Amino acid sequence: GSFIVSNAVQYMQEHFQEKITLPEVAEKIYVSQWHLSKLLNRHTGQSFSDILNHVRIEHAKELLKDPSLRIGDISEQVGFLDLAHFSRVFKKQEGVSANEYRNQVLGK
């Protein structure tokens, strides 16, 4: 079970910039989507989209350290289709907006 989970998470970490879905990841690691979903919940306490969002936001946090990058561009680079969704997910995970996070990191 945990082997499947680590394979899935690794795949997500390698492809987070693309539009990836649970069925696609399940297919790539040769398990059913239902089985993968169950294992992710059991081993991480999170859903597929929670984990994917987490991976994407962690990468976004790195990119936010570069003041020359626009937040909209960062959002796209880490695989979010729209900025509003990125902003909601970022704030939910970090407790601050992407802009506030950037200001904290850059010491503004």
C-alpha positions, 0 to 999 in steps of 0.5 A, a space after each residue: 500500500 505505502 509503495 503505491 502511495 509513494 509511487 503516486 506522490 512521486 509521479 505527482 511531484 514530477 508532473 504537477 505542472 501538467 493537468 493530471 487527474 486521479 484516473 491518469 495517475 492510477 493508470 500510470 502506476 497500474 492500480 484502479 482509481 478507486 484503490 489509489 484513492 482509498 490508499 491515499 486517504 488511508 496513508 496520508 489522510 488526504 485526497 488526491 487533489 489535496 496532495 496535488 495542491 500541496 505539491 503545487 503550493 510548495 513549488 509556488 512558495 519557491 517561485 514566490 522568492 523571485 520578485 521578478 515573477 508575476 503571481 499569475 505566471 507562478 500560478 500557471 507554472 505550478 499547474 493551476 488553470 486559474 489564478 482565483 483557484 490558486 489564490 484560494 488554495 494557497 491561502 487555505 494551505 498557508 493561512 496568508 495570500 501568495 502576495 503576503 507570503 512573498 512580502 514575508 519571505 522578501 522581508 517587506 
